[in-house]
Amino acid sequence: MSIAPEEIVHYNEVLDWNSDPQKIELALELPFWILATDNRYNVTVNEHTLTIETVNAGISVQGGNEHTAAHNYQRFFGRIPLEENDHPRYKVIDLLRGSNFRYTKTQLWITTAAASDAIAAFNEGGIRESIAREYFSALAKAHLPFVNKLINGYRAATYDPFATEITEFDVPGWFLVVDGSLKPIYLMYTLCRDEFPITRVFATSEASPVFLESPDVVEAAMRNPLVPGEAELLDAWSLCYRGRFSECIRSAVTAVEVLLEDKLRHSLKSLSLSQSDIDDRLAFTKNRFSLRLDDYCRASGRCVPGPTLHNLPYLNGIRLREQFERTRQLRHDVVHRGERLDPSLKNPIRRAVETTTWLFDWLAGEAKVGSRQSKHYTLFEAWRGPARMKWDVSSKGVVVRPVVDNEQIEDLLNGEESVPPQCLADLTEVRIIESIDEADIPDAIFQATLNRFQDLEHFALMAIAKLKFESAHDIFQDPAKERLPERWRIDGDEFPVFVFLFQLVKEFELTDYEELRTRIEARRSEECHKFSAVAIVHELKDLDWTLHSNKPIPAGIDKQAQADSIAIIRTDDLARFASGARRFDWLDSDIQLQFTSPGWSRLFPPNSVSAGVVKRLYPKLQVLSVQLNGQHSVSVGCFMYLRLRDKFVRFKVESMQENGAEVEIATVGLIGLHIGDDLNLLRSDLPDDAELFVQTDAFPSELDTSKPSRLQEMLKGLPPVF
């Protein structure tokens, strides 16, 4: 069945996850024989003990003339009847339709328990049945550690080389047995289908076979040699989908190490080094991956990409180098400590393989590698099945829960998760969705980056995307240097823009500017082309940026920066401006002109003029008491921007009063502005002397934020399809 995309599914509400446990059995057929007398074994995992019975003399009986891996018309699964009265019972209609049977390899019968409401929902139809089937699929996977412990006990006793640990790939079809009734459950439904894979058009139900590539493409791939390490990467993906996580991690890390050595060797050759010098340099970094990667970046002039941008929180902010170091540590635990990676690690392992592949693709520098891996990604993930359930085995038993509910997803997007992660990249993984627009990253996450995560680099990169620059190129930062040079190179209309980052715990002073200028001038002396320099300054980094004072710009720094053609931007100004650029759809040219203008820029709304400051807000009346500065007149019906603690808002002047009398226009003095009720401002929203700006041209339309965004629409429901 399928569920319409517009239906919102809240997993925590569909089933009673805390309903009383009910005794059930899980049955499966191993792909090999347990060459020991049938027995009932007590198996303990994480202080929980359950019973597994082995059945060697077993049969599988299905109705009809064709035996299917999907257990269609399954009539019996179990021990071969030994007595006449032990024969399985068949309905007369089954005999008329015909039946078939086969001998099975060793069957396992696991006595366990499940939530009673999930059992009740199994045959109800609709969304409850869909989620119940997903529940039992996860429950079966949760019992794989028990099965493998039994198998390893048998292997240790017999050294039988034909027996091996199993994964969901090896035993994709199980049975739920309740009150003697067989109910098929699928760990990987695609592997239980006997027909050639097909796709269907949702509207017409028209089916067509799945052909991933034409024979010509396959033949061309055979003629072209693989990128060094690509065979190991292909192994890693296959092992990941098979649940062979330990081998998967070893292959993934090996793939990058093989490719890095090849790339470094070619880069050193391009520097006209002798073969002996190349061999010595490679030998020096043989067991020092980080040093070897630095050496490659230095020799090639390339830089490992910085934080990724994505409109999903758990993908936003990933750094490939850091992610790969974690994966290498995991490989170390597997190889040197004998770490066994169980099926519950499906999401973390997938994340490790994906990020490793991204690093591999960057190293390869060849489009065919990444495109070939990602071209059919969605299809393969659909075949693999969803990962929306998690399980835990403890002394209290086996428990299955949703990974995350839709309400929690919305909380993540709004920056309201109940347990703050250590960094954005550590947010709960839910599912992979292609990014619609990198600059659609929710403002709550964008603005929280400076405070909670104190990640200036990530914040600045998100701001660059929101300011509608097409791309920011990473520039290699030599770790041998004490001070970091520029971080990004942006392609400008006339000259490239180099972005520098500067962070300090105190306020930015003239001595700090001198240090910054020294860094920039050193780069200018190295660069053969002229460039624009933008310095993003994060002062008082330990203080919430929304509490930064609205103090005037130091005149000496502003004047010196203009003379040196350096644009200096405070992070709090950049946060408001970047959010406003997307919300109010300012013109790209206006945005980028302000961003690169020399001097200390406050980043005012484009095509606007400072009109004054707010002295007081009357929340119930939504009236601002404003001190106008005489730079521009304000009139009834004009549009204005107001600078709040964390953003710009815009409003239309509904009416004006001066000394208690209605006026139509004013330029100086203390006046009252009625701003309407739409903003619903509170006094806590306004900093001291909050600035007002009057729009000097036709006011652009504001994006409608009252309706769900495209991302929120994509995150609706979408339960599994069975």
Secondary structure, 3 states (H helix, E strand, C coil): CCCCCCCCCCHHHHCCCCCCEEEEEEEEECCCCCCCCCCEEEEEECCEEEEEEEECCEEEEEECCCCCCCCCCEEEEEECCCCHHHCCCCCHHHHHHCEEEEEECCEEEEEEEEEHHHHHHCCCCHHHHHHHHHHHHHHHHHCHHHHHHHHHHHHHHHCCCCCCCCCCCCCCEEEEEECCEEEEEECCHHHHCCCCCEEECCCCCCEEECCCCCHHHHHHHHHCCCCCCHHHHHHHHHHHHCCCHHHHHHHHHHHHHHHHHHHHHHHHHHCCCCHHHHHHHHHHCCCCHHHHHHHHHHHHCCCCCCCCCCCCCCCCCCCHHHHHHHHHHHHHHHHHHCCCCCHHHHHHHHHHHHHHHHHHHHHHCCHHHHHHHHCCHHHHHHHHCCCCEEEEEECCEEEEEECCCHHHHHHHHCCCCCCCCCCHHHCCCCCCCCCCCHHHCCHHHHHHHHHCCCCHHHHHHHHHHHCCCCCEEECCCCCCCCCCCCCEEECCCCCCEEEEEEECCCCCCHHHHHHHHHHHHHHHHHCCCCCEEEEEEECCCCCCHHHCCCCCCCHHHHHHHHHCCEEEEEHHHHHHHHHHHHHCCCCHHHHHHHHHCCEEECCCCCCEEEEEEEEEEECCCCEEEEEEEEEEEEECCCEEEEECCCCEEEEECCEEEECCEEECEEEEEEEEEECCCCCCCCHHHCCCCCEEEEECCCCCCCCCCCCCCHHHHHCCCCCCCC
